[in-house]
Amino acid sequence: MSVFTKLAAATRRTLAVSASAVTVSAASNPAKVASGAVTDFKDRRRRRRVRVPSMYTSVVVRSLQHGHEPLEGHVLNLSETGISIQVDELLSPGDAVALEFTIAGLGMMRAEGWPTFVLGAEVIRADDVDDAPQGPYKIALRFERVPTIVQAQIARFTMNASVAK
């Protein structure tokens, strides 16, 4: 038997995986593989994301590329690096927008209510467009150039809130 044949046989034995669940461990990150599908994985986000009750939020979105009227909607979740919102009109990935949002519990309560934060953001994606083509649309946005004080307030809010699922 040649060296090539022995190597090929050893490789076939190594690659033979049964259809039952197998546990794979890579860099102390176990992932369960069942019938070729990953069923458990580590969240790769760098910052904590929290769900916020939409009834206690408001958001106004202004597209910087298009002359659309401002869109009003609700905040779904928030992290230090971005926000997920729900609006009635679709925004395209890559669009630059200006956000004005208010979330009960974020920032310091004043006599007139919770503060409104104004930030620039980029549209990353629109979720569930095929499922609900008429809207409302769930839009993921990444913040651009967040002032340090605002980032600190968002960080404090996300650390004290429950994690989004």
C-alpha positions in Angstrom: 0.0 0.0 0.0 1.4 3.4 -1.0 1.8 6.3 1.2 -0.8 8.2 -0.8 -3.4 5.3 -0.3 -2.7 5.3 3.5 -3.1 9.0 3.7 -6.3 8.9 1.7 -7.7 6.2 4.0 -6.8 8.1 7.1 -8.4 11.2 5.7 -11.7 9.4 5.0 -11.8 8.0 8.5 -11.2 11.4 10.0 -13.8 13.1 7.8 -16.5 10.4 8.5 -19.0 12.0 10.7 -22.2 10.3 11.8 -25.6 12.0 11.4 -26.1 12.2 15.2 -25.3 15.4 17.2 -21.6 16.1 17.6 -20.0 18.6 19.8 -17.2 20.7 18.2 -15.0 22.9 20.3 -13.0 25.7 18.8 -11.1 28.2 21.0 -13.2 27.4 24.1 -16.4 28.2 22.1 -18.5 25.0 22.0 -20.9 24.7 19.1 -23.4 21.8 18.8 -23.7 20.5 15.3 -26.9 18.4 14.6 -27.4 17.0 11.1 -25.1 19.7 9.7 -26.7 22.7 11.3 -25.3 24.9 14.1 -27.7 24.9 16.9 -25.8 26.9 19.6 -23.3 29.8 18.9 -21.6 32.7 20.6 -22.9 36.2 20.0 -20.2 38.1 18.1 -21.5 41.6 19.0 -18.9 43.8 20.6 -21.5 45.7 22.7 -24.5 44.7 24.7 -27.8 45.1 23.0 -31.1 45.6 24.9 -34.7 45.5 23.9 -36.8 48.5 24.8 -40.6 48.6 25.1 -41.7 50.5 22.0 -44.5 52.2 23.8 -42.0 54.2 25.8 -39.9 55.3 22.8 -40.1 57.5 19.8 -37.9 58.1 16.8 -37.8 60.5 13.9 -35.7 59.6 10.9 -34.6 62.0 8.2 -32.8 60.7 5.1 -29.8 62.8 4.2 -29.7 61.5 0.6 -33.3 61.7 -0.4 -35.8 64.6 0.1 -38.3 62.4 1.9 -40.5 63.7 4.7 -39.3 62.7 8.2 -40.4 59.2 9.2 -41.8 58.6 12.7 -41.6 55.3 14.4 -40.4 53.4 17.5 -37.2 52.0 18.9 -37.0 48.2 19.1 -33.5 47.8 20.6 -30.4 49.8 21.4 -26.6 49.3 21.8 -23.7 51.6 22.1 -23.0 51.1 18.4 -26.4 51.1 16.8 -30.2 50.9 17.1 -33.1 48.9 15.6 -36.2 50.9 14.7 -39.6 50.3 13.2 -41.0 52.7 10.6 -43.7 52.6 7.9 -41.4 53.3 4.9 -38.5 51.3 3.7 -35.0 52.7 4.0 -32.2 51.4 1.7 -29.0 49.9 3.2 -26.1 52.4 2.9 -28.4 55.5 3.3 -27.1 58.1 5.7 -29.8 59.3 8.1 -30.3 61.7 11.0 -32.0 60.2 14.0 -33.9 61.9 16.8 -34.9 59.4 19.5 -36.3 59.3 23.0 -36.3 56.3 25.2 -37.8 56.4 28.7 -35.0 55.7 31.2 -32.2 56.9 28.8 -30.5 60.1 30.1 -31.6 62.4 32.9 -35.3 63.0 33.4 -36.2 66.7 33.2 -39.4 68.7 33.8 -40.4 68.4 30.2 -39.6 64.6 30.0 -36.8 62.3 28.9 -34.1 63.9 26.7 -34.1 63.5 22.9 -30.8 62.3 21.4 -29.8 63.5 17.9 -27.3 61.3 16.1 -26.1 60.5 12.5 -26.4 56.8 11.4 -26.1 54.5 8.4 -28.8 52.0 7.4 -27.3 48.5 7.7 -30.3 46.4 6.7 -34.1 46.1 6.6 -35.4 42.9 8.2 -38.6 41.0 7.3 -39.2 42.9 4.0 -40.4 39.7 2.2 -42.7 38.8 5.1 -44.4 42.2 5.2 -43.8 44.0 1.9 -46.2 46.8 2.9 -44.5 47.5 6.2 -44.0 48.3 9.0 -40.2 47.7 8.5 -37.6 46.8 11.0 -34.5 48.8 10.2 -31.0 48.3 11.7 -28.8 51.4 11.9 -25.2 51.9 12.9 -24.3 55.1 14.7 -21.7 57.4 13.2 -19.5 59.7 15.3 -21.3 59.4 18.7 -20.4 62.1 21.2 -18.6 60.6 24.3 -21.3 61.8 26.7 -24.1 60.2 24.7 -22.1 57.0 24.3 -21.6 56.9 28.1 -25.3 57.4 28.7 -26.2 54.6 26.3 -23.6 52.3 27.9 -25.1 53.0 31.4 -28.6 52.4 30.1 -27.6 49.1 28.4 -25.8 47.8 31.5 -28.8 48.4 33.7 -31.4 47.0 31.3 -32.2 43.4 30.4 -30.5 41.9 27.4 -32.4 41.7 24.0 -33.1 38.2 22.6 
